[in-house]
Amino acid sequence: MTTSQSDAPWLTQEAFDRLSKELEHISGPGRQEIIERIEAARDEGDLKENGGYHAAREEQSKNEGRIAELKHLLETARVGEAAENDGAVHPGTVVTAVVAGDEMTFLFGNREIAEDDEHLEVYSERSPLGEAINGAAKGDKVTYTAPNGKEIKVEIKDVKPYSG
């Protein structure tokens, strides 16, 4: 599957570099540590009753999934500077909007930009909301069709660059 530039996820250079380092670690030393734990647990004997073995295999599965996820993201991502403070919604901006009557603040773009900020919701450029607000500016009112078929009204209240 090829990804066009407009469909590619957007990352700051900082996020790209951080994710590249993570990939390097989990596909090298991190992967080897898990393999060693599996081998040590296997040497303990009966694998059916070996909780350490099963835990290490589960960790290996999660690690391999994360490796695949990061490889795909890093291969397809558009890398650029942090969003400009031009008042418009772009990947890498924090948006405050009234969505279906409820005010909410969220990061527009990719979860990986937000690093460890677990409290900040993220909406992708490819989500129905994301497609509707991409390029909109403070004060703009747009609508989009939710997956359930309802028309949702959105008013952009504030837009500012994300600063982790």
BAMAR-471629 format. One line per 5 residues: their letters; for each residue x, y, z of N, C-alpha, C. Coordinates in steps of 0.2 Angstrom, whole numbers, padded with zeros to 4 digits. Atoms other than C-alpha are relative to their C-alpha. Example, Ala and Ser with C-alpha at 12.3 -4.5 7.8 and 13.67 -1.06 7.14 Angstrom:
// residues 2
as> 0004:-0006:0000:0062:-0022:0039:0004:0006:0000  -0004:-0006:-0001:0068:-0005:0036:-0004:0005:0003 .
This chain:
// residues 164
mttsq> 0004:-0006:0000:0000:0000:0000:0004:0006:0000  -0004:-0006:0001:0007:0017:-0005:-0004:0005:0004  0004:-0005:-0003:0003:0032:0005:0002:0007:-0004  -0002:-0006:0003:0002:0049:-0004:0002:0005:0005  -0002:-0005:-0005:0010:0064:0004:-0006:0003:0004 .
sdapw> 0006:-0003:-0004:-0007:0071:0009:-0003:-0004:0005  0003:0005:-0005:-0012:0055:0018:0005:-0002:0005  -0006:0002:-0004:0005:0053:0026:-0001:0003:0007  0000:-0004:-0006:0005:0056:0045:0006:0005:0001  -0005:-0006:-0001:0014:0072:0050:0003:-0001:0007 .
ltqea> -0004:0000:-0006:0028:0072:0063:0005:0006:0000  -0005:-0005:-0001:0039:0085:0070:0007:-0003:-0001  -0007:0003:0001:0058:0082:0067:0002:-0003:0007  -0001:0003:-0006:0059:0080:0086:-0003:-0007:0002  0003:0006:-0001:0046:0067:0087:0003:-0006:-0005 .
fdrls> -0003:0005:0005:0054:0058:0071:0006:-0003:0003  -0007:0002:-0003:0071:0058:0080:-0001:-0005:0006  0001:0004:-0006:0064:0051:0096:-0003:-0007:-0001  0003:0007:0002:0054:0037:0088:0005:-0004:-0004  -0005:0003:0004:0069:0033:0077:0005:-0003:0006 .
keleh> -0004:0002:-0006:0079:0031:0094:-0003:-0006:0003  0004:0006:-0003:0065:0020:0101:0001:-0006:-0004  0000:0006:0004:0065:0009:0086:0007:-0003:0000  -0007:0003:0000:0084:0007:0086:0001:-0004:0007  -0001:0003:-0007:0083:0002:0105:-0004:-0007:0000 .
isgpg> 0004:0006:-0001:0068:-0010:0104:0001:-0005:-0006  -0002:0005:0005:0074:-0019:0088:0007:-0002:0001  -0007:0003:-0002:0092:-0021:0095:0000:-0002:0007  -0001:0003:-0007:0096:-0022:0113:-0007:-0002:0004  0006:0002:-0004:0078:-0022:0119:-0003:-0007:-0003 .
rqeii> 0002:0007:0003:0074:-0037:0107:0004:-0005:0003  -0004:0005:-0002:0089:-0046:0113:-0001:-0002:0007  0001:0002:-0008:0085:-0044:0132:-0006:-0004:0000  0006:0005:0000:0068:-0052:0128:0001:-0007:-0002  -0003:0006:0002:0076:-0066:0119:0003:-0004:0006 .
eriea> -0003:0003:-0006:0087:-0069:0134:-0004:-0002:0005  0004:0002:-0005:0073:-0069:0146:-0004:-0006:-0002  0004:0006:0003:0063:-0082:0135:0005:-0006:0001  -0005:0006:0000:0079:-0093:0134:0001:-0002:0008  -0001:0002:-0007:0081:-0092:0153:-0006:-0003:0003 .
ardeg> 0006:0003:-0003:0063:-0096:0157:-0001:-0007:-0003  0000:0006:0003:0064:-0110:0144:0004:-0005:0004  -0004:0005:-0004:0078:-0118:0154:-0002:-0002:0007  0002:0002:-0007:0068:-0118:0170:-0005:-0007:-0001  0004:0006:0000:0058:-0133:0163:-0007:0001:-0003 .
dlken> 0007:0000:0002:0039:-0136:0160:-0003:0007:-0002  0002:-0007:0002:0033:-0122:0149:-0007:0001:0001  0007:-0001:-0002:0015:-0125:0153:-0001:0003:0006  0001:-0003:-0007:0017:-0120:0171:0005:0006:0001  -0005:-0005:0000:0030:-0107:0167:-0002:0007:-0001 .
ggyha> 0003:-0007:0001:0023:-0089:0170:0005:0004:-0003  -0005:-0004:0002:0039:-0081:0167:0001:-0001:-0008  -0001:0001:0007:0041:-0089:0150:-0006:0003:-0004  0006:-0003:0003:0023:-0084:0145:0000:0008:0000  0000:-0008:-0001:0025:-0066:0151:0006:0002:-0005 .
areeq> -0006:-0002:0004:0042:-0065:0141:-0003:0000:-0007  0003:0001:0007:0033:-0072:0125:-0005:0006:-0002  0005:-0005:0001:0019:-0059:0127:0003:0007:-0001  -0003:-0006:0001:0031:-0045:0129:0004:0000:-0007  -0003:0000:0006:0040:-0051:0114:-0005:0002:-0006 .
skneg> 0005:-0001:0005:0024:-0051:0104:-0002:0008:0000  0002:-0007:-0001:0020:-0033:0110:0006:0004:-0003  -0006:-0004:0002:0038:-0027:0106:0000:-0001:-0008  0000:0001:0007:0037:-0035:0088:-0005:0004:-0003  0005:-0004:0003:0021:-0026:0085:0002:0008:0000 .
riael> -0002:-0007:0000:0028:-0009:0091:0006:0001:-0005  -0005:-0001:0005:0043:-0012:0079:-0003:0001:-0007  0004:0000:0007:0031:-0015:0064:-0003:0007:0000  0004:-0006:0000:0021:0000:0069:0005:0006:-0001  -0005:-0006:0001:0036:0012:0071:0003:0000:-0007 .
khlle> -0003:0000:0006:0044:0006:0055:-0005:0003:-0005  0005:-0002:0005:0028:0009:0045:-0001:0008:0001  0001:-0007:-0001:0026:0026:0053:0006:0004:-0002  -0006:-0004:0001:0044:0032:0051:0001:0000:-0008  -0001:0000:0008:0044:0026:0032:-0005:0004:-0003 .
tarvg> 0005:-0004:0004:0028:0035:0028:-0001:0007:0002  0002:-0007:-0003:0028:0051:0039:0003:0005:-0004  -0003:-0006:0002:0030:0068:0033:0003:0004:0006  -0004:-0003:-0006:0043:0077:0044:0000:0007:-0002  0000:-0007:0001:0042:0095:0046:0001:0004:0007 .
eaaen> -0001:-0005:-0006:0044:0110:0058:-0007:0000:0004  0006:-0001:-0004:0031:0113:0072:-0004:0005:-0004  0005:-0004:0003:0015:0121:0066:0001:0007:0001  -0001:-0008:-0001:0016:0140:0063:-0006:0002:0004  0006:-0003:-0004:0005:0151:0074:-0003:0005:-0004 .
dgavh> 0003:-0004:0005:-0005:0157:0060:-0008:0000:0001  0007:0000:-0001:-0022:0154:0068:-0004:-0006:-0003  0003:0005:0003:-0026:0139:0057:0001:-0007:0002  0000:0007:-0002:-0029:0121:0061:0005:-0004:-0005  -0004:0004:0003:-0014:0111:0055:0003:-0006:0004 .
pgtvv> -0003:0005:-0005:-0006:0095:0061:0006:0003:0004  -0005:-0003:-0005:0004:0099:0077:-0003:0006:0003  0003:-0006:-0004:-0009:0112:0083:-0004:-0003:0006  0005:0002:-0005:-0019:0111:0099:-0006:0004:-0001  0006:-0003:0002:-0037:0115:0095:-0005:0000:0006 .
tavva> 0006:0000:-0004:-0051:0121:0106:-0006:0002:-0004  0006:-0001:0005:-0068:0119:0098:-0006:-0002:0004  0007:0002:-0002:-0086:0117:0102:-0002:-0005:-0005  0001:0006:0004:-0090:0100:0095:-0007:-0003:0002  0007:0003:-0002:-0109:0095:0095:-0002:0003:0007 .
gdemt> 0002:-0003:-0006:-0111:0108:0109:0004:-0001:0006  -0005:0001:-0005:-0097:0102:0120:0007:0003:-0002  -0006:-0003:0001:-0081:0112:0122:0006:-0005:0001  -0006:0005:-0001:-0065:0101:0120:0006:0003:-0003  -0006:-0002:0002:-0047:0104:0118:0004:-0006:-0002 .
flfgn> -0004:0006:0002:-0036:0091:0108:0006:0002:-0005  -0006:-0001:0005:-0020:0089:0098:-0003:-0002:-0007  0002:0001:0007:-0023:0089:0079:0006:-0003:-0003  -0005:0003:0003:-0012:0076:0071:0001:-0007:0002  -0002:0007:-0001:-0003:0060:0077:0002:0000:0008 .
reiae> -0002:0001:-0007:-0002:0053:0095:0007:0000:0002  -0007:0000:-0001:0016:0051:0093:0003:0007:0001  -0003:-0007:-0001:0019:0070:0093:-0001:0002:0007  0001:-0002:-0007:0012:0072:0110:0004:-0004:0005  -0005:0004:-0005:0025:0060:0118:-0004:-0003:0005 .
ddehl> 0003:0003:-0006:0019:0056:0135:-0005:0004:0003  0006:-0003:-0003:0005:0068:0137:-0006:-0004:-0001  0005:0004:0000:-0008:0056:0141:-0007:0003:0001  0006:-0004:-0002:-0021:0069:0146:-0003:0003:-0006  0002:-0004:0006:-0022:0077:0129:-0003:-0005:-0005 .
evyse> 0003:0004:0005:-0034:0069:0117:0003:0002:-0007  -0003:-0001:0006:-0028:0067:0099:-0005:-0002:-0006  0004:0001:0005:-0038:0068:0083:0004:0000:-0007  -0004:0001:0007:-0030:0062:0066:-0003:0005:-0005  0002:-0003:0006:-0031:0072:0050:-0005:-0004:-0004 .
rsplg> 0004:0005:0004:-0039:0057:0043:-0007:-0002:0003  0006:0001:-0004:-0053:0056:0056:-0006:0005:-0003  0005:-0004:0002:-0070:0063:0051:0000:0008:0002  -0001:-0007:-0003:-0068:0078:0063:0006:0003:-0003  -0006:-0003:0002:-0050:0080:0057:0000:0003:-0007 .
eaing> 0001:-0002:0007:-0055:0081:0039:-0004:0006:-0001  0004:-0006:0000:-0068:0094:0043:0004:0006:0002  -0003:-0006:-0003:-0057:0106:0053:0007:0002:-0003  -0007:-0001:0003:-0040:0104:0043:0000:0007:-0004  0000:-0006:0003:-0036:0122:0038:-0005:0005:0002 .
aakgd> 0004:-0005:-0003:-0050:0130:0047:0003:0005:0005  -0004:-0005:-0005:-0046:0145:0058:-0005:0002:0006  0004:-0003:-0006:-0052:0153:0074:-0006:0003:-0002  0006:-0003:0002:-0070:0158:0073:-0004:-0004:-0006  0003:0004:0006:-0074:0146:0058:-0005:-0005:0003 .
kvtyt> 0005:0005:-0002:-0089:0135:0059:-0001:-0005:-0006  0000:0006:0005:-0089:0118:0050:-0005:-0005:0002  0004:0006:-0002:-0100:0102:0050:0004:-0006:-0004  -0003:0007:0002:-0095:0084:0047:-0005:-0005:0001  0005:0006:-0002:-0105:0068:0046:0004:-0005:0004 .
apngk> -0003:0005:-0004:-0101:0056:0060:-0001:-0007:-0003  0001:0006:0002:-0099:0038:0057:-0008:-0003:0001  0007:0003:0000:-0117:0035:0063:-0005:0004:-0004  0004:-0003:0005:-0123:0047:0050:-0003:0007:0002  0002:-0006:-0003:-0127:0062:0061:0005:0006:-0003 .
eikve> -0003:-0006:0002:-0122:0080:0055:0003:0003:0007  -0003:-0003:-0006:-0110:0087:0069:0002:0007:-0002  -0003:-0007:0000:-0107:0106:0071:0006:0001:0004  -0006:-0002:-0003:-0090:0112:0075:0001:0007:0000  -0003:-0007:0000:-0084:0130:0080:0007:0000:0003 .
ikdvk> -0007:-0001:-0002:-0066:0133:0081:0001:0006:0005  0000:-0005:-0005:-0063:0143:0097:0008:0003:0001  -0007:-0002:-0001:-0044:0143:0098:0005:-0005:-0004  -0005:0005:0004:-0029:0136:0088:0007:0003:0002  -0007:-0002:-0001:-0011:0136:0094:0005:-0006:-0001 .
pysg> -0005:0006:0002:0005:0126:0090:0001:-0004:0007  -0001:0005:-0006:0008:0111:0102:0007:0001:0002  -0007:0000:-0003:0023:0113:0113:0000:-0005:0006  -0001:0006:-0005:0027:0097:0122:0003:0002:0006 .
